[in-house]
Amino acid sequence: MATVSIRINGHSYQVGCEDGQERHLQAMAQLVEKRVRHFRSLGFTNDNHLLALVALVMADEIEDLSQRVLPEATTAALQEAEYMRTRHDFTQSRLADLAERAESLATMIEQEYNEEAELPDASGMSSPGPISTS
């Protein structure tokens, strides 16, 4: 686990994070600091009040995003699932058609072979006996 030093509202904090997430954590701290500076420029000076406002605004943004993005993602996932189901049904139908054609061709070949087996060859001898697929 890594430890990152961040600075928010004039205070330094040592924060733990997963290895490799140090830059991401620093970037998030910079976003919070940017909001703190914005509210400070509006005249808010009480640290607790300032941080509470920043937390509320960021929570509101997360809520707005989740209410907008999640339904869009759900709709997209449902559309993708319907598309995949349609493709699956088409493929299954196509495979059934091909299997039926293959069976039909096998029956035709078997019938032709059996008919030829009954005919004598040039030497007057008949061909080997009929074949059966069963």
N, C-alpha and C positions, 0 to 999 in steps of 0.2 A: 504494500500500500504506500502510495506517495503522499507527501505533505506539501501543500502549496501555501505560500504567504500571499494573502489578498488584502486589499485596503478598500474599505467602504466607509464613507462619511467621516474620514479622518482617523479611523481606527484600523489597526492592523490585526489580522486574524490568521491563525495557522489552521488550515482545513485539510482533512484527509480526503483522498480520492483514489480511485483505482489507477494503477499504473497506466500511463498513456493518456490519461484524461486531464492532465495538468493544464494544458493550454485551453481546453474547453472550459474548465472551472474558472480560469483567469478571465476568459472572455465573458462568462456569465457575471462575474463580479464587476467587470467593467460596465456591463449593461445596467446593473443595479446602481453603481456609482453615477452613471449618466442620469438616471432617474432622480437620484438624490440631489444632484446639482440642479436639475430642472426645478424641482419643488423648492429648493433653497432659494433659487432666483425669484420665485413667486412670493417669497417672504416667510416661508415656514422655517422656523429656527430650532424648535424643540426637537431634539434627536429622536425621541420615541415617537412623537407625532409624525415626523418626517419619514421614518422607516415604516411606520404603520401605513401611511399613505402610499408609499412605493409598493409595499406588499399587496395592498388592496388593488391598486391599479394593475399590477402584473397578474394577480389572480383573476381579475375581471377579463383581462386580455386572453388568458388561458381558457377561461370559460367560454368566451365568445368564439375562439378558434375551435374548441372542441365541439361546440354546438353547430358550427358551420362545416368543419372539415370531416367530422365523423359521419354525418349523414351522407356527404358526398362520397366518402370512401366506401360506405356501405352500399350505396347505389351502384357505384362502379364495380364492386365485388359481386353484387347480385347480377349485374349485366354480364360480367365475365363468366359467372357460373351458368347462366342461361345459354350463352354462346357455346360453352364447352359441352353442355348437355345436348344441344342441337347438333354439334359436330359428332358427338358420341353416337347419337341416334342415327345420323346419316351414315357414319362409318359402319355401324352395326347392320344397318339395312343393306348397305353396299356389299358387305361381307356375306350376308345371307344370300343375296342375288348371285354373287360369284360362286358360292358353294353349290347353289342350285344348278348353275350352268355347268360346273365341273361334274356334278353327278349326271347331268343329262348327257354330256360329252362321253363320260365313261360308259354309260348305258349304250350309246350309239356305237362306240368302238367295240364293245363286247358283242353287240348284235352283229356287226359287220364281220368280226373275227369268227364268230360262230357260224355265220352263213358261208364264209370262205372255207371253214373247216369241213363242211359237208360236201364241198366240190372236190372231185378228183384232181390231182395235179397232172402235169404233162406226162408222167410215167404211168398214169392210170391209177396211182395209189392215192388214197385220201390223206388229207393233212391230219396232224394230231387232233385229238378230240377237242370238244368245246371247252372254253374257259368259263369259270364262274367267279364272281367277285365275292360270293358269300362263303 
